[in-house]
Amino acid sequence: MPDPAHLAKAELHEIDSDFKDDKPGGKKVKVQFNPETLKVSFANQIQAPSGGGDQKGTPSMQFVGAGTTKLSVQLWFDVNAPEALDDQGNEVDDVRKLTQQVAYFITPIELSSGQDKGKFVPPAVRFLWGSFQFDGIMDSLEESLEFFSSEGRPLRASVTFGLSQQKIQKFVFGKAEQPPAGGGGLGGAPAGTTPLTPAPFGATIQGLAAGIGLAANWQAIATANDIENPRLLQPGQLINLDVKIF
């Protein structure tokens, strides 16, 4: 049986106010399901120069302030998943006990030192996923409760949050977690050469196979990816659909 694709989990780390290192004793959260996509946007403050009068031609734009960089991420949480544990390692029956770990990063805390001592600001946070790294302040968070138990407890939720930094942030390449020794790509192919498809939320092997015209061969695809339950895929799980059918 070929080894399954190795998929490291994204993490949120509380960092110091200088956006350099992890804060000693700071909070660290490993997400339950990896996001399907990340959206990074950049913006500069520019304006046309004043006092142009009747000068001919188009006046050049001027940079008048610091730019901003923003990251938008959507995460899913589900208490029915095997890894549904709170920050104490206990099983949960209310999805908000999982999402509150992310909400921590938008909750203002009191600064205890420096010239801003006594002020309240959200903690600086670092989002890490493989070689992708983004540092900023969480300026927005939206939680949608998707499914409830018969007792009225929310069991599934999506959380969309935004991080921003008041400058044009250079691309930072973190140290990606290495796959297990001897792993490589699926089916023994060299790492990086096997085309992989991230599974959307709620996707099944049957549905993914049907989408590429291989509905009758979904079992072979499940076997090649070492998937025991083809109806229970993690959002963002990488699937090799380029399986040779004999």
Contacts in CASP RR format, 6 or more apart in sequence:
PFRMAT RR
TARGET T0000
AUTHOR 0000-0000-0000
METHOD contacts of the structure
MODEL  1
MPDPAHLAKAELHEIDSDFKDDKPGGKKVKVQFNPETLKVSFANQIQAPS
GGGDQKGTPSMQFVGAGTTKLSVQLWFDVNAPEALDDQGNEVDDVRKLTQ
QVAYFITPIELSSGQDKGKFVPPAVRFLWGSFQFDGIMDSLEESLEFFSS
EGRPLRASVTFGLSQQKIQKFVFGKAEQPPAGGGGLGGAPAGTTPLTPAP
FGATIQGLAAGIGLAANWQAIATANDIENPRLLQPGQLINLDVKIF
1 223 0 8 1.000
1 226 0 8 1.000
2 186 0 8 1.000
2 187 0 8 1.000
2 188 0 8 1.000
2 224 0 8 1.000
2 225 0 8 1.000
2 226 0 8 1.000
3 180 0 8 1.000
3 182 0 8 1.000
3 183 0 8 1.000
3 184 0 8 1.000
3 185 0 8 1.000
3 186 0 8 1.000
3 187 0 8 1.000
3 188 0 8 1.000
3 226 0 8 1.000
4 186 0 8 1.000
4 225 0 8 1.000
4 226 0 8 1.000
4 227 0 8 1.000
5 185 0 8 1.000
5 186 0 8 1.000
5 196 0 8 1.000
5 225 0 8 1.000
5 237 0 8 1.000
5 238 0 8 1.000
5 239 0 8 1.000
5 240 0 8 1.000
6 177 0 8 1.000
6 179 0 8 1.000
6 180 0 8 1.000
6 183 0 8 1.000
7 34 0 8 1.000
7 236 0 8 1.000
7 237 0 8 1.000
7 238 0 8 1.000
8 129 0 8 1.000
8 130 0 8 1.000
8 176 0 8 1.000
8 177 0 8 1.000
9 30 0 8 1.000
9 31 0 8 1.000
9 34 0 8 1.000
10 30 0 8 1.000
10 31 0 8 1.000
10 34 0 8 1.000
10 35 0 8 1.000
10 127 0 8 1.000
10 128 0 8 1.000
10 129 0 8 1.000
10 130 0 8 1.000
11 28 0 8 1.000
11 29 0 8 1.000
11 30 0 8 1.000
11 31 0 8 1.000
11 127 0 8 1.000
11 128 0 8 1.000
11 129 0 8 1.000
12 27 0 8 1.000
12 28 0 8 1.000
12 29 0 8 1.000
12 31 0 8 1.000
12 102 0 8 1.000
12 105 0 8 1.000
12 125 0 8 1.000
12 126 0 8 1.000
12 127 0 8 1.000
12 128 0 8 1.000
13 22 0 8 1.000
13 26 0 8 1.000
13 27 0 8 1.000
13 28 0 8 1.000
13 125 0 8 1.000
13 126 0 8 1.000
13 128 0 8 1.000
14 22 0 8 1.000
14 23 0 8 1.000
14 25 0 8 1.000
14 26 0 8 1.000
14 27 0 8 1.000
14 28 0 8 1.000
14 105 0 8 1.000
14 123 0 8 1.000
14 124 0 8 1.000
14 125 0 8 1.000
14 126 0 8 1.000
15 21 0 8 1.000
15 22 0 8 1.000
15 23 0 8 1.000
15 123 0 8 1.000
15 124 0 8 1.000
15 125 0 8 1.000
15 126 0 8 1.000
15 135 0 8 1.000
16 22 0 8 1.000
16 23 0 8 1.000
16 124 0 8 1.000
17 111 0 8 1.000
17 124 0 8 1.000
19 124 0 8 1.000
19 126 0 8 1.000
19 135 0 8 1.000
19 136 0 8 1.000
19 165 0 8 1.000
22 28 0 8 1.000
22 126 0 8 1.000
23 123 0 8 1.000
23 124 0 8 1.000
27 101 0 8 1.000
27 104 0 8 1.000
27 105 0 8 1.000
27 123 0 8 1.000
29 87 0 8 1.000
29 101 0 8 1.000
29 102 0 8 1.000
29 104 0 8 1.000
29 105 0 8 1.000
31 75 0 8 1.000
32 75 0 8 1.000
32 76 0 8 1.000
32 77 0 8 1.000
32 78 0 8 1.000
32 81 0 8 1.000
32 83 0 8 1.000
32 84 0 8 1.000
32 98 0 8 1.000
33 75 0 8 1.000
33 76 0 8 1.000
33 77 0 8 1.000
33 78 0 8 1.000
33 81 0 8 1.000
33 201 0 8 1.000
33 234 0 8 1.000
33 235 0 8 1.000
33 236 0 8 1.000
34 129 0 8 1.000
34 234 0 8 1.000
34 235 0 8 1.000
34 236 0 8 1.000
34 237 0 8 1.000
35 73 0 8 1.000
35 74 0 8 1.000
35 75 0 8 1.000
35 129 0 8 1.000
35 235 0 8 1.000
35 236 0 8 1.000
36 74 0 8 1.000
36 198 0 8 1.000
36 200 0 8 1.000
36 201 0 8 1.000
36 235 0 8 1.000
36 236 0 8 1.000
37 74 0 8 1.000
38 71 0 8 1.000
38 72 0 8 1.000
38 73 0 8 1.000
38 129 0 8 1.000
38 132 0 8 1.000
39 71 0 8 1.000
39 72 0 8 1.000
39 73 0 8 1.000
40 69 0 8 1.000
40 70 0 8 1.000
40 71 0 8 1.000
40 72 0 8 1.000
40 134 0 8 1.000
41 69 0 8 1.000
41 70 0 8 1.000
41 72 0 8 1.000
42 67 0 8 1.000
42 68 0 8 1.000
42 69 0 8 1.000
42 70 0 8 1.000
42 168 0 8 1.000
43 67 0 8 1.000
43 68 0 8 1.000
43 70 0 8 1.000
44 63 0 8 1.000
44 65 0 8 1.000
44 67 0 8 1.000
44 168 0 8 1.000
45 63 0 8 1.000
45 64 0 8 1.000
45 65 0 8 1.000
45 66 0 8 1.000
45 67 0 8 1.000
46 61 0 8 1.000
46 62 0 8 1.000
46 63 0 8 1.000
46 64 0 8 1.000
47 61 0 8 1.000
47 62 0 8 1.000
47 64 0 8 1.000
48 59 0 8 1.000
48 61 0 8 1.000
48 62 0 8 1.000
49 59 0 8 1.000
49 60 0 8 1.000
49 62 0 8 1.000
52 59 0 8 1.000
66 166 0 8 1.000
66 167 0 8 1.000
67 166 0 8 1.000
67 167 0 8 1.000
67 168 0 8 1.000
68 164 0 8 1.000
68 165 0 8 1.000
68 166 0 8 1.000
68 167 0 8 1.000
68 168 0 8 1.000
69 134 0 8 1.000
69 164 0 8 1.000
69 165 0 8 1.000
69 167 0 8 1.000
69 168 0 8 1.000
69 169 0 8 1.000
70 162 0 8 1.000
70 163 0 8 1.000
70 164 0 8 1.000
71 127 0 8 1.000
71 134 0 8 1.000
71 136 0 8 1.000
71 162 0 8 1.000
71 163 0 8 1.000
71 164 0 8 1.000
72 160 0 8 1.000
72 161 0 8 1.000
72 162 0 8 1.000
73 127 0 8 1.000
73 160 0 8 1.000
73 161 0 8 1.000
73 162 0 8 1.000
73 163 0 8 1.000
74 158 0 8 1.000
74 159 0 8 1.000
74 160 0 8 1.000
75 102 0 8 1.000
75 158 0 8 1.000
75 159 0 8 1.000
75 160 0 8 1.000
75 161 0 8 1.000
76 156 0 8 1.000
76 157 0 8 1.000
76 158 0 8 1.000
76 159 0 8 1.000
76 201 0 8 1.000
76 235 0 8 1.000
77 84 0 8 1.000
77 95 0 8 1.000
77 98 0 8 1.000
77 99 0 8 1.000
77 156 0 8 1.000
77 157 0 8 1.000
77 158 0 8 1.000
77 159 0 8 1.000
78 84 0 8 1.000
78 95 0 8 1.000
78 155 0 8 1.000
78 156 0 8 1.000
79 92 0 8 1.000
79 93 0 8 1.000
79 94 0 8 1.000
79 95 0 8 1.000
79 98 0 8 1.000
79 155 0 8 1.000
79 156 0 8 1.000
80 155 0 8 1.000
80 156 0 8 1.000
81 234 0 8 1.000
84 91 0 8 1.000
84 92 0 8 1.000
84 98 0 8 1.000
85 91 0 8 1.000
85 92 0 8 1.000
86 92 0 8 1.000
86 97 0 8 1.000
86 98 0 8 1.000
86 101 0 8 1.000
87 101 0 8 1.000
92 98 0 8 1.000
93 149 0 8 1.000
93 153 0 8 1.000
93 155 0 8 1.000
94 153 0 8 1.000
94 154 0 8 1.000
94 155 0 8 1.000
95 145 0 8 1.000
95 154 0 8 1.000
95 155 0 8 1.000
95 156 0 8 1.000
95 157 0 8 1.000
96 143 0 8 1.000
96 145 0 8 1.000
96 154 0 8 1.000
96 157 0 8 1.000
98 157 0 8 1.000
99 143 0 8 1.000
99 157 0 8 1.000
99 159 0 8 1.000
102 141 0 8 1.000
102 159 0 8 1.000
102 161 0 8 1.000
103 141 0 8 1.000
103 143 0 8 1.000
103 159 0 8 1.000
104 123 0 8 1.000
105 122 0 8 1.000
105 123 0 8 1.000
105 125 0 8 1.000
105 138 0 8 1.000
105 161 0 8 1.000
106 122 0 8 1.000
106 138 0 8 1.000
106 139 0 8 1.000
106 140 0 8 1.000
106 141 0 8 1.000
106 161 0 8 1.000
107 122 0 8 1.000
108 120 0 8 1.000
108 121 0 8 1.000
108 122 0 8 1.000
109 120 0 8 1.000
109 121 0 8 1.000
109 122 0 8 1.000
109 123 0 8 1.000
110 118 0 8 1.000
110 119 0 8 1.000
110 120 0 8 1.000
111 117 0 8 1.000
111 118 0 8 1.000
111 119 0 8 1.000
111 120 0 8 1.000
111 121 0 8 1.000
112 118 0 8 1.000
121 137 0 8 1.000
122 137 0 8 1.000
122 138 0 8 1.000
122 139 0 8 1.000
124 135 0 8 1.000
124 136 0 8 1.000
124 137 0 8 1.000
125 135 0 8 1.000
125 136 0 8 1.000
125 137 0 8 1.000
125 138 0 8 1.000
125 163 0 8 1.000
126 133 0 8 1.000
126 134 0 8 1.000
126 135 0 8 1.000
126 136 0 8 1.000
127 133 0 8 1.000
127 134 0 8 1.000
127 135 0 8 1.000
127 163 0 8 1.000
128 174 0 8 1.000
130 174 0 8 1.000
130 176 0 8 1.000
130 177 0 8 1.000
131 173 0 8 1.000
131 174 0 8 1.000
131 175 0 8 1.000
131 176 0 8 1.000
132 173 0 8 1.000
132 174 0 8 1.000
133 172 0 8 1.000
133 173 0 8 1.000
133 174 0 8 1.000
134 163 0 8 1.000
134 169 0 8 1.000
134 172 0 8 1.000
135 163 0 8 1.000
135 165 0 8 1.000
135 169 0 8 1.000
135 172 0 8 1.000
136 163 0 8 1.000
136 164 0 8 1.000
136 165 0 8 1.000
137 163 0 8 1.000
137 164 0 8 1.000
137 165 0 8 1.000
138 161 0 8 1.000
138 162 0 8 1.000
138 163 0 8 1.000
139 162 0 8 1.000
139 163 0 8 1.000
139 164 0 8 1.000
140 160 0 8 1.000
140 161 0 8 1.000
140 162 0 8 1.000
141 159 0 8 1.000
141 160 0 8 1.000
141 161 0 8 1.000
141 162 0 8 1.000
142 159 0 8 1.000
142 160 0 8 1.000
142 161 0 8 1.000
143 157 0 8 1.000
143 158 0 8 1.000
143 159 0 8 1.000
144 157 0 8 1.000
144 158 0 8 1.000
144 159 0 8 1.000
144 160 0 8 1.000
145 154 0 8 1.000
145 156 0 8 1.000
145 157 0 8 1.000
146 154 0 8 1.000
146 156 0 8 1.000
146 157 0 8 1.000
146 158 0 8 1.000
147 154 0 8 1.000
147 155 0 8 1.000
147 156 0 8 1.000
148 154 0 8 1.000
148 155 0 8 1.000
149 155 0 8 1.000
179 185 0 8 1.000
179 191 0 8 1.000
183 191 0 8 1.000
184 190 0 8 1.000
184 191 0 8 1.000
184 192 0 8 1.000
185 191 0 8 1.000
185 192 0 8 1.000
185 193 0 8 1.000
185 194 0 8 1.000
186 194 0 8 1.000
186 196 0 8 1.000
186 224 0 8 1.000
186 225 0 8 1.000
186 240 0 8 1.000
187 194 0 8 1.000
187 224 0 8 1.000
187 240 0 8 1.000
194 240 0 8 1.000
194 242 0 8 1.000
195 240 0 8 1.000
195 241 0 8 1.000
195 242 0 8 1.000
196 238 0 8 1.000
196 239 0 8 1.000
196 240 0 8 1.000
197 208 0 8 1.000
197 238 0 8 1.000
197 239 0 8 1.000
197 240 0 8 1.000
197 241 0 8 1.000
198 235 0 8 1.000
198 236 0 8 1.000
198 237 0 8 1.000
198 238 0 8 1.000
198 239 0 8 1.000
199 208 0 8 1.000
199 233 0 8 1.000
199 234 0 8 1.000
199 235 0 8 1.000
199 236 0 8 1.000
199 237 0 8 1.000
199 238 0 8 1.000
199 239 0 8 1.000
200 235 0 8 1.000
200 236 0 8 1.000
201 235 0 8 1.000
202 233 0 8 1.000
202 235 0 8 1.000
203 233 0 8 1.000
203 235 0 8 1.000
204 230 0 8 1.000
204 231 0 8 1.000
204 233 0 8 1.000
205 218 0 8 1.000
205 221 0 8 1.000
205 222 0 8 1.000
205 225 0 8 1.000
205 227 0 8 1.000
205 230 0 8 1.000
205 231 0 8 1.000
205 233 0 8 1.000
205 239 0 8 1.000
206 215 0 8 1.000
206 218 0 8 1.000
206 230 0 8 1.000
206 231 0 8 1.000
207 215 0 8 1.000
207 218 0 8 1.000
208 218 0 8 1.000
208 221 0 8 1.000
208 239 0 8 1.000
208 241 0 8 1.000
209 215 0 8 1.000
209 217 0 8 1.000
209 218 0 8 1.000
209 221 0 8 1.000
209 241 0 8 1.000
210 218 0 8 1.000
212 241 0 8 1.000
214 221 0 8 1.000
214 241 0 8 1.000
214 245 0 8 1.000
217 243 0 8 1.000
217 245 0 8 1.000
218 230 0 8 1.000
219 230 0 8 1.000
220 243 0 8 1.000
220 245 0 8 1.000
221 239 0 8 1.000
221 240 0 8 1.000
221 241 0 8 1.000
221 243 0 8 1.000
222 230 0 8 1.000
224 240 0 8 1.000
224 243 0 8 1.000
225 239 0 8 1.000
225 240 0 8 1.000
227 233 0 8 1.000
227 239 0 8 1.000
233 239 0 8 1.000
END
